[in-house]
Amino acid sequence: MVTATDSAVRAALSRVNDPEIGKPITELGMVRNVDIDADGVTTVGVYLTTSACPMRETIADRVRTAVADVPGISQVHVDMDVMNDEQRAELRKHLRGDSAEPVIPFAQPGSLTRVYAVASGKGGVGKSSVTVNLAAAMADRGLSVGVVDADIYGHSIPRMLGTSAPPTQVDRMIMPPISHGVKVISIAQFTKGNTPVVWRGPMLHRALQQFLADVFWGDLDVLLLDLPPGTGDVAISIAQLLPSSEILVVTTPQDAAAEVAERAGAIALQTRQRIVGVVENMSWLELPDGSRMEVFGSGGGAAVAERLSRAVGASVPLLGQVPMDPALVEAGDAGVPVVLGRPDLPAAVAMRGVADALSVRSRGLAGMSLGIATTRQG
């Protein structure tokens, strides 16, 4: 008969990652004790970060599964406990360092996270729907993805991702909830019901700063920011807080919408951000006989891409055209992005195409404004 050992059990636990933090529970100080009796019945004591930890059952299941595979283990019991203030402070220091003020990791030199600010000139073009589906498609590819709902007044991202879970606070650090593999933070998670947010510019800036610095995002491959329509305070704040972020412009085929979208993209000339491309949403409606009805006209996305290319002096591609589909609306209301719930639909295929293009891009200087004047000063 094989006798289970403490070291074997702890080795198994080292392969159990905390679902919110993404690191082994042994590394995070979450294993309180391991007790093995003569019959192989094992009790593992696990510290949770808070008593209301939303991942309690997930952690317990992962621990039971991992330990049950250790030779000599007959039964596994998980005993949950809660970290005290000192342990939470140590966890925060372990993850974020001991700096007095939190820093924005995506703004630091050497950050490998690709940051895309999804912008539109006007409301009603489906910008949030594009953001949610791109995030879900990227996460489905295996990337680590986060979304900041930067549309403070018109927040909608949590509902469209199907989550009402609040963030978890660990010491002075905020753990964002995860839905469909996407980490998400929104002012909606801090307000009651459908209470409107009535803030001026400085408060908006501070909220965005906290979303980016106080939230523990972990090692993200991609961070998407759902900006409010237009070129106001939030767009300026994002340029200041995340100067290396790139702008993704969403428009519809309509000429009037394209003109406004062009203005939203052209803000990059003033903020010295790169424009990664244009997505044309609501491009056409596919009819039962296979023909297309161009409800909002045609050519708007291509026109925006062409004019922005001329304005910034670098190629701004039209990354995709997303057809209209009632399933997109239904998916948003149901909280299951269409790229996951109905991946075969033309709209979902188009969204995945854009996500694939953005996912495989490597960061570099090509097409990026360096803020260097090209004219000789007399």
Buried (B, 14 or more C-beta within 10 A) or exposed (E): EEEBBEEBBBEBBBEBBBEBBBBBBBEBBBBBEBEBEEEBBBBBBBBBBBEEBBBBEEBBEBBBEBBEEBEBBEEBBBEBBBBEEEBBBBBBEBBBEEEEEBEBBBBEEEBEBBBBBBBBBBEEBBBBBBBBBBBBBBBBBEBBBBBBBBBBEBBBBBBBBBBEBBBBBBBEBBBBBBBBBBBBBBBBBBEEEEEEBEBEEEEBBEBBBBBBBBBBBBEBBBBBBBBBBBBEBBBBBBBEBBEBBBBBBBBBBBBEBBBBBBEBBBBBBEBEBBBBBBBBBBBBBBEEEEEEEBBBBBBBBBBBBBBBBEBBEBEBBBBBBBBBBEBBEEBBEBBBBBBBBBBEBBBBBBBBBBBBBBBEBEBEEEBBBEEEEEEEEE
